[in-house]
Every structure is written in C-alpha cells, then in structure tokens.
Amino acid sequence: MAYALEVKNITKTFGNLIANDSINLAVEKGSVHAIVGENGAGKSTLMNIVTAIHKPDVGEIFIDGNSVEFKNPMDATRHGVGMVHQEFMLFHDFTVWENIVTGFEERRLGVFVSAQKSRKSIEEICIKYNFDIPLDSVVNDLPVAVLQQIEIAKTLYRGADIIILDEPTAVLTPQGVEGLFKAIHSLKEMGKTIIFISHKLKEVFRIADRISVLRGGRLVNNVLPGDIDEQQLANMMVGNEVMLKAQKLPCNPREVHLSVRNLNVTDSKGVKRLKEVSFEVHAGEIVGIAGVAGSGQQQLIDTIIGLRTPDAGSHIELFGNDVSGTSVRERRCMGMSYVPQDRLSEGINSWGDVWENAIMGYYIVKGFSSKIWLKRRETNEFTKKIIGNYSVKVQNLDDNIRSLSGGNIQKLIVGREFSQDSRLLIVADPSRGIDVGSIEFIWKKIIELADGGVGVLLISHDLNEVMELSDRIMVMYNGAMQPAGVHGELSEYDLGYIMLGGNIDANDQ
C-alpha cells in the first residue's frame, strides 16, 4: 500500500508535558484522512512536526516512503507538505495574487520575477479545482469562504501534494462547506492527499476515508467511518460518554437586559455597516445571531460593547439605561461580559502569562480583597478555578498564554467571562476550535446562565450551535437584521439560505 505520509514513533515534550507519545500514523496517498481529538490531545503538535514548525525529540517522518528531515517550514513546503491553518495566514492589505505568490514568485532565466507566469499558474489552479477567486481584490474586502479558497490555492501553487486542513469549516455557512467539500473531492481525484482536522463529527464522517483519534498525546484508535457512529467516535475522543445535543428547555423571558433600536453605523470610509438594526435580549433567553462573515456582526458587537460610536439617532440601552457615551469599562461594570470571536487579538494579552489573562476584566468588575495590590494567592486561586472548571490544559500559571493551544485559550477566555456574575453575556463563536466534550460543557453553562436570569446574545458561524442553543434566531445580511424564527422552526439549510440573502418566511415553514 502506498503511503503519502508516515510518522513513526514521534515523541515531543515541552518541559514535563508529553505532547506526542510514540505516535505511529500512516496516511494513504490520494485519501482524506481525518485526525480528531480533544484540545491538547496532540493534533497541532503532530502537524507542526510534520510541517517542521517543531522538531521531534524522537521519531521519523517519511514522505512517499522516503525518510525526510526538514530544516524549516519552507523546506517542508518544498517537499510538498502544505498546511491551511485555522487562523488564516494572509496579508490583509495585499491582493489575492500577492498573497499567493509572495515568497514563491516564478522567475524568468532564474533571476527576474515573472508576474505573467505566476498569474497563469494560479489561474490554471483555479480552473482545475473550480475555485472562484478574484485575484486582483484586496484580501481584507473578501468573505471568509473566499479566504479559505485562497489559502488552499496558495498551498497548491507552492506545490503541495499533502494538504493539511486545520478546522477548515469553522466559519463557513452550509453552502460554504459544500463548496469546500467539492474542492476536497477535486483535490483527491487529482491525486492529492488531504489531512482533515476537525471537531465537527458530522463533517468528518462525510469527508473522511479513515479517522485517527488522538487522546492525551497518544494515537488511541484508527478506524473506518463505516465501522463506528458519531457517538462512538465522540466517546473515543473524550474517553467517556458525552452528549452531542444541548439539553434545552423552553425559556422564560423576563425584563429587557439589552435594547437596540434603529442602530446605524457608518465606517471611516463612509460605508454603512449597520442599517436600522433593532432587537431586544431579555433576561432568561438566548438570542442567536447567524450570518456570513462580514455581514455586520463585528460592527454590531463593537457598538454594543462600546468600542464603536453609532450614527446619530441610534439607541442602545443596557438594563434600562441609555449607554450613549459610556466606555467599555463602564458597560462591563454595569454587568456585561464578552467572549470575542478573535481570541488571539481581542481575547487575550498575547504577551501576558496565563494567570494575567485569567483575571483580565475580573479584577476591575469584581475585584479581589485589595483594591491596590494584586495578591498572587488570590489570583492563582481564581485562575486554578477556571482551569479546573473548564478543563484548560496548562503546565504552569506563569507560562505565556501563547504556549496554550488555540482551543485551550478559548476555554480560558470563556471561563473568565462566564465567571463574572454578569447579567448580559455577549458571546461570539464560543465553541470555535474546541472538542466535543468541552462544547457539551460550555453549552450547558450557557443554558444554565440563561436559566438563572442572564440575557445571552450569541453570535456564531456554527449554525448547529445557533440552532441548538437559541430561543430566538436573527440573521444578519449586508448590515441588516432579519428575524429567522424561534428554536426548532427553520432547518440549517434554510438558515444558510437566509444568510446568503434569500428570503424565507419562518411562519410558513
């Protein structure tokens, strides 16, 4: 049997942490091989070793049966290994073409950069794999589904035969997922090998030829999709039985905690980003907002929390109080918490330690015993409580926050914001990039908070999450808000259709 990639006895440690423990994995050429596991199971470390971001302590890598030892990530790329990261690696002010060719420009006579040759090569890739990419558009102006195609096209342009996709559907609509899966099938038919890393088990079963399960740094199972079901796979990942659906009861909405009326927002370029947006969030209910990335969700959040000034005539009230002119700090002190979608740039201080990030905001809103000095015993106890309650895998409280995996950073942020006894919780993509066991726990916490009288505004690109948790659903499209029914009223596909500008009357479903 021909293997595109083999790793043998791969072991990698970071201090006392064994991230990969004697892993043996073989990926068949021309297949889609899924790798699943909890956050901290070792998936990212293993892929970082394959792409030469890390070097293994022990073990070998084989490409097409040949032992290789990459000097650096560029060397791995030259050997045909490419990775599309969960956080896109794109220059936002560059055009699509510039992003794809930078560092890999084609040349005439081995010296002169040939833009014409490079462009022709990219156009051939787009035709071959059915990508619809505007090469001359600035990346910052494009929706996330197109960014995904750009990352894949960039990887193919650089000669990848083994393509690693890390959480590729995290922010795609159902229609966007279908487009990605068509591209994956095309890649497979052309002989490319795909490694598909995801926490979305339905998608794993749809796309994978084989599934490998990592747990605690070890490879614990290697199975065919037809031999198990979703529940069995989830249990393998976590090591015990988990629930795959939210246990939600009808809500009991009470007083209004957030009121938004006639909200308009115009950006610095004069473009209207929000158009007459009006809605309410009551105590005891979860209001879900779905929408394609770039439809105005971030501008809505920024305005509600106080980072952006709305146009004249707009009204926002928190707990019955007009908050025009109030700061983010003042709104948080009134009882608002916020879990941002962009955990790295908005959710953490990337230069700070784990404990410093755990108490961010809390020490202002709730405080510790001293109003002047932070006592490490108290901050450590608070941090340990979050780590324990939210299963954050961390070696030392004094470690830099970036030493944690993306999923564990997300769990720390969620734990921090959920622990502040707020009356209004604004949460964006709370389960992005985290494992099924943690998703189950976080969903339960959101439902418990709402049952206890917290108003929850949930903004998520995961439609299953919106549908499972929300009492009422709204959809944003091109800066406007449209009601999309109550819990269980519309299908996932119908919601995706509305997100793309379609018109469905929820009452007719």
C-alpha positions in Angstrom: 0.0 0.0 0.0 1.3 3.5 -1.0 1.6 6.0 1.8 1.9 9.7 1.1 2.9 10.3 4.8 4.1 8.1 7.6 5.2 9.2 11.1 7.0 6.6 13.2 7.5 6.7 17.0 7.0 10.5 17.1 7.6 11.9 20.6 7.6 15.5 21.6 7.9 17.0 25.1 7.6 20.6 26.3 9.0 20.6 29.8 7.1 18.0 31.8 4.3 17.8 29.2 4.4 14.9 26.8 2.5 16.4 23.8 3.1 13.4 21.4 3.9 10.0 22.9 5.3 7.4 20.4 2.8 8.2 17.6 2.7 5.9 14.6 0.5 7.1 11.8 0.2 6.2 8.1 -1.8 8.3 5.6 -2.7 6.6 2.2 -1.9 8.5 -0.9 -4.9 10.1 -2.6 -7.1 9.8 0.5 -8.8 12.1 3.0 -7.5 11.2 6.5 -9.3 12.8 9.4 -7.5 13.4 12.7 -9.7 14.1 15.7 -9.2 14.5 19.5 -9.7 16.8 22.4 -7.9 20.1 22.8 -4.4 19.3 23.9 -4.6 15.8 22.5 -1.5 16.5 20.4 -3.1 17.1 17.0 -1.5 20.5 16.5 1.9 19.4 17.8 1.9 16.5 15.4 1.1 18.6 12.4 3.6 21.2 13.5 6.2 18.5 13.5 5.1 17.3 10.0 5.4 20.9 8.7 8.8 21.5 10.6 7.5 24.2 12.9 8.6 21.9 15.7 11.3 19.2 15.7 10.5 15.8 17.3 12.5 14.6 20.3 12.3 11.1 18.8 10.9 9.6 15.6 11.0 9.7 11.8 8.9 11.2 9.0 8.5 9.5 5.7 7.2 11.2 2.5 6.3 8.7 -0.3 8.3 6.1 1.5 11.5 8.2 1.8 12.8 9.3 5.2 13.0 13.1 5.4 14.3 15.6 8.0 13.0 19.1 7.2 15.3 22.1 8.1 12.3 24.5 8.4 8.7 25.1 7.3 9.9 26.3 3.9 11.8 23.1 3.4 8.6 21.1 4.2 6.8 23.2 1.6 9.4 22.4 -1.0 8.9 18.7 -0.2 5.2 19.0 -1.0 3.7 19.4 2.5 1.3 22.4 2.9 -0.9 23.5 5.8 -4.0 25.7 5.8 -4.1 26.9 9.4 -7.3 27.6 11.4 -6.2 31.2 11.8 -5.6 32.3 8.1 -2.0 33.3 7.3 -2.8 36.2 4.9 -1.7 39.8 4.5 -4.9 41.7 4.6 -3.7 44.7 2.7 -2.3 42.6 -0.2 -4.2 41.5 -3.2 -5.1 37.8 -3.6 -2.4 37.4 -6.2 0.2 39.0 -4.0 -0.7 36.7 -1.1 -0.4 33.6 -3.1 2.9 34.3 -4.8 4.8 36.1 -2.1 8.0 34.2 -1.4 7.3 31.8 -4.3 7.4 34.1 -7.3 8.1 32.4 -10.6 11.1 33.7 -12.5 12.5 34.1 -16.0 16.0 32.9 -16.5 16.1 32.1 -12.8 16.5 35.7 -11.9 13.7 38.0 -13.0 10.3 37.8 -11.3 7.6 36.9 -13.9 4.2 38.2 -12.8 2.7 36.8 -16.0 4.0 33.2 -15.4 2.9 33.3 -11.8 -0.6 34.6 -12.7 -1.0 32.0 -15.4 -0.1 29.2 -12.9 -2.6 30.5 -10.4 -5.4 30.8 -13.0 -4.7 27.2 -14.1 -5.1 26.0 -10.4 -8.4 27.9 -10.1 -9.8 26.3 -13.2 -8.5 22.9 -12.3 -10.1 22.9 -8.8 -13.1 25.1 -9.5 -12.0 28.0 -7.3 -13.7 31.3 -7.9 -11.1 33.8 -6.6 -10.8 37.5 -7.6 -7.0 37.7 -8.0 -6.9 41.5 -8.0 -9.1 42.1 -5.0 -7.6 43.1 -1.6 -7.9 40.3 0.8 -9.4 42.5 3.5 -12.5 43.0 1.4 -13.3 39.3 0.8 -15.7 36.9 2.7 -14.2 34.1 4.7 -15.3 31.3 2.3 -13.1 33.0 -0.4 -10.2 33.4 2.1 -10.4 29.6 2.6 -10.0 29.0 -1.2 -7.1 31.5 -1.3 -5.3 29.5 1.4 -5.8 26.3 -0.4 -4.8 27.8 -3.8 -1.7 29.2 -2.1 -0.8 25.8 -0.8 -1.4 24.2 -4.2 0.6 26.9 -6.0 3.5 26.1 -3.8 3.5 22.5 -5.0 1.7 20.8 -2.1 0.8 17.1 -2.6 -0.1 16.7 1.1 -2.5 19.3 2.3 -3.3 19.7 6.0 -6.6 21.5 6.7 -7.0 22.7 10.3 -10.6 23.3 11.3 -11.4 24.4 7.7 -15.2 24.8 8.2 -15.1 26.8 11.5 -16.7 29.9 10.0 -18.4 28.6 6.8 -22.1 28.5 6.0 -23.6 25.1 5.0 -23.3 26.3 1.4 -19.7 27.3 2.0 -19.0 23.8 3.5 -20.5 22.2 0.4 -18.1 24.3 -1.8 -15.1 23.3 0.3 -16.0 19.6 0.2 -16.4 19.8 -3.7 -12.9 21.3 -3.7 -11.6 18.5 -1.5 -13.1 15.8 -3.7 -11.5 17.5 -6.7 -8.1 17.5 -5.0 -8.5 13.9 -4.1 -9.4 13.0 -7.7 -6.2 14.7 -8.8 -4.2 12.5 -6.5 -3.7 15.0 -3.7 -3.7 13.7 -0.1 -5.8 15.6 2.5 -5.3 15.6 6.3 -8.6 16.9 7.7 -8.5 18.2 11.3 -11.9 19.0 12.8 -14.2 18.8 15.8 -17.3 18.7 13.7 -18.0 15.0 13.6 -20.8 15.1 11.0 -18.3 16.6 8.6 -15.6 14.1 9.5 -18.0 11.2 8.6 -19.0 12.9 5.3 -15.5 13.5 4.0 -13.0 11.1 5.6 -11.8 7.8 4.2 -10.1 7.0 7.5 -10.2 8.5 11.0 -7.4 8.6 13.6 -8.2 9.5 17.2 -5.6 11.2 19.5 -6.1 11.3 23.2 -3.6 12.5 25.8 -0.8 12.6 23.2 -1.3 9.1 22.1 -2.9 7.5 19.0 -5.7 5.5 20.6 -7.8 4.5 17.5 -7.5 4.2 13.8 -10.9 3.4 12.3 -13.0 3.5 9.1 -16.1 5.8 9.2 -18.4 2.9 8.3 -17.3 0.9 11.4 -18.5 3.4 14.0 -21.0 6.2 14.6 -20.8 9.8 15.8 -21.5 8.9 19.4 -18.8 6.2 19.5 -16.3 8.5 17.9 -17.1 11.3 20.4 -16.7 8.8 23.3 -13.3 7.7 21.9 -12.1 11.3 21.7 -13.0 12.1 25.3 -12.6 8.8 27.0 -16.1 8.7 28.4 -19.7 9.1 27.1 -20.6 12.6 26.0 -23.9 14.3 24.9 -23.9 15.6 21.3 -27.1 17.7 21.7 -28.0 20.6 24.0 -30.5 19.7 26.7 -32.6 22.8 26.3 -36.0 23.6 27.9 -38.4 26.4 26.8 -37.2 29.8 28.1 -38.9 32.1 30.5 -38.0 35.6 29.2 -38.3 38.4 31.8 -37.2 42.0 31.9 -35.2 43.5 28.9 -31.4 43.5 29.5 -30.4 44.8 26.1 -32.4 47.0 23.8 -31.1 48.1 20.4 -33.3 50.4 18.3 -32.7 51.9 14.9 -28.9 51.2 15.1 -26.9 52.6 12.1 -23.2 52.5 11.9 -21.1 54.1 9.2 -17.3 53.3 9.0 -14.4 55.7 8.4 -14.7 55.2 4.6 -18.3 56.3 4.6 -19.7 52.8 4.1 -22.9 52.0 6.1 -22.1 48.8 8.0 -25.3 48.5 10.1 -28.7 49.5 8.8 -31.7 50.2 11.1 -30.9 47.2 13.3 -33.4 46.7 16.1 -33.9 43.8 18.6 -34.0 43.0 22.3 -32.5 40.4 24.6 -34.5 39.6 27.7 -33.3 38.1 31.0 -33.5 34.4 30.8 -33.3 34.0 27.0 -30.7 33.2 24.4 -30.9 35.2 21.2 -28.8 33.8 18.4 -27.4 35.8 15.5 -26.2 34.0 12.4 -24.6 35.5 9.3 -21.9 35.1 6.8 -18.6 36.7 8.0 -18.5 40.4 7.1 -22.3 40.9 7.3 -22.0 43.4 10.1 -21.8 41.1 13.2 -18.5 42.5 14.4 -19.7 46.1 14.0 -22.8 45.2 15.9 -20.7 43.7 18.8 -18.2 46.6 18.8 -21.1 49.1 19.1 -22.9 47.3 21.8 -19.8 46.9 24.0 -18.7 50.5 23.5 -15.8 50.2 21.0 -17.6 51.9 18.2 -19.8 55.0 18.1 -23.1 54.6 16.2 -24.7 57.1 13.9 -26.9 59.8 15.3 -30.4 58.6 16.1 -29.3 55.1 17.2 -30.3 53.9 20.7 -28.7 51.2 22.9 -29.9 50.5 26.4 -28.3 48.2 29.0 -30.7 47.2 31.8 -32.9 50.1 31.0 -30.1 52.7 31.0 -29.0 54.7 27.9 -25.3 53.9 27.4 -24.5 56.6 24.8 -21.1 57.9 25.6 -20.2 55.3 28.2 -17.0 53.3 27.9 -16.4 49.6 27.6 -15.2 49.5 31.2 -18.4 51.3 32.4 -20.6 48.8 30.5 -18.7 45.9 31.9 -19.2 47.3 35.4 -22.9 47.5 34.7 -23.0 43.8 34.3 -21.9 42.9 30.7 -19.4 40.2 29.8 -18.0 39.5 26.3 -16.3 36.5 24.7 -14.8 37.7 21.4 -14.6 35.7 18.2 -10.9 36.6 17.6 -9.4 35.1 20.7 -5.8 36.0 19.8 -6.1 39.7 19.1 -9.1 40.6 21.2 -9.5 37.9 23.9 -6.0 37.9 25.4 -2.9 39.8 26.0 -0.5 37.7 24.0 2.5 39.0 26.0 0.9 38.1 29.3 1.0 34.9 31.4 -1.8 32.5 31.9 -2.9 34.0 35.3 -2.8 37.5 34.0 -5.1 36.6 31.2 -7.4 34.7 33.5 -8.1 37.8 35.7 -8.4 40.3 32.8 -11.6 42.3 33.4 -12.5 40.4 36.6 -10.2 42.4 38.8 -11.9 45.6 37.6 -15.5 44.4 37.7 -15.4 42.1 40.8 -12.0 42.8 42.4 -10.0 41.0 44.9 -9.5 41.7 48.6 -7.1 44.6 48.0 -8.0 47.4 45.7 -4.4 48.5 45.2 -2.2 45.3 45.1 -2.9 42.0 43.4 -2.3 39.1 45.8 -0.9 36.2 43.9 -2.6 33.7 46.2 -6.0 35.1 45.2 -5.2 35.5 41.5 -3.8 31.9 41.4 -6.9 30.5 43.2 -9.2 32.3 40.7 -7.1 31.0 37.8 -7.0 27.5 39.1 -10.8 27.5 39.5 -11.2 28.4 35.8 -8.6 25.8 34.7 -10.4 23.2 36.8 -13.9 24.1 35.9 -13.3 24.4 32.1 -10.6 21.7 31.7 -7.9 24.1 30.5 -4.7 22.1 29.9 -1.8 24.2 31.1 1.6 23.4 32.7 2.2 26.5 34.8 0.2 29.6 35.7 3.3 31.7 34.9 3.6 30.3 31.3 3.0 32.7 28.5 -0.6 32.4 27.3 0.6 31.6 23.7 2.1 28.3 25.0 -1.5 27.0 25.2 -3.3 25.5 22.2 -6.0 27.6 20.5 -8.7 25.5 22.0 -7.4 25.9 25.5 -7.0 29.6 25.1 -10.7 29.7 24.0 -11.7 27.7 27.1 -9.7 30.1 29.4 -11.5 33.1 27.9 -14.9 31.5 28.1 -14.2 30.5 31.8 -13.1 34.0 32.6 -16.1 35.7 31.1 -18.6 33.2 32.4 -17.3 33.6 36.0 -18.1 37.3 36.4 -21.7 37.0 37.6 -22.8 39.2 34.6 -26.4 39.9 33.7 -25.8 40.2 30.0 -23.4 37.8 28.2 -22.3 38.6 24.6 -20.5 35.6 23.2 -19.1 35.1 19.7 -18.3 31.6 18.4 -17.8 30.1 21.9 -17.1 26.6 20.7 -14.8 27.5 17.8 -11.9 25.1 17.7 -12.8 23.1 20.9 -13.5 19.5 21.3 -16.9 17.8 21.7 -16.5 17.3 25.5 -15.8 21.0 26.0 -18.6 22.0 23.7 -21.0 20.0 25.7 -19.8 21.7 28.9 -19.9 25.2 27.5 -23.3 24.7 26.0 -24.6 23.5 29.4 -23.1 26.6 31.1 -24.7 29.0 28.6 -28.1 27.3 29.2 -27.6 27.4 32.9 -26.7 31.1 32.9 -29.8 31.9 30.8 -32.0 29.7 33.1 -30.6 31.7 36.0 -31.7 35.0 34.5 -28.7 36.1 32.4 -29.6 37.5 29.0 -27.4 35.9 26.3 -26.6 37.3 22.9 -25.0 34.5 20.9 -23.2 35.3 17.6 -21.9 32.2 15.9 -20.8 31.0 12.5 -21.7 27.4 13.6 -25.4 27.1 12.6 -25.8 23.9 14.6 -24.7 25.9 17.7 -27.1 28.7 17.0 -30.0 26.2 16.4 -29.2 24.1 19.4 -28.9 27.0 21.9 -31.1 29.9 20.7 -34.6 30.7 21.9 -34.9 33.2 19.1 -32.8 33.4 15.9 -31.9 36.5 13.9 -29.8 36.6 10.7 -27.6 39.4 9.6 -27.1 40.1 5.9 -25.4 43.1 4.4 -25.7 45.1 7.7 -29.4 44.5 8.1 -31.2 42.2 10.6 -33.9 39.7 9.8 -35.9 37.5 12.2 -35.5 33.8 11.5 -37.9 32.1 13.8 -37.7 30.5 17.2 -36.0 27.4 18.4 -36.6 24.5 16.0 -38.5 26.5 13.4 -36.1 26.5 10.5 -33.7 24.0 9.1 -29.9 24.6 9.0 -30.1 24.8 5.2 -32.9 27.4 5.3 -30.9 29.5 7.7 -27.9 29.2 5.4 -30.1 30.4 2.6 -31.2 33.5 4.5 -27.5 34.2 5.4 -26.8 34.4 1.7 -29.6 36.9 1.1 -32.5 34.6 0.5 -36.0 35.3 1.8 -37.9 32.7 3.8 -40.9 33.4 5.9 -40.3 31.4 9.1 -44.1 31.3 9.7 -44.6 29.3 6.5 -42.2 26.5 7.4 
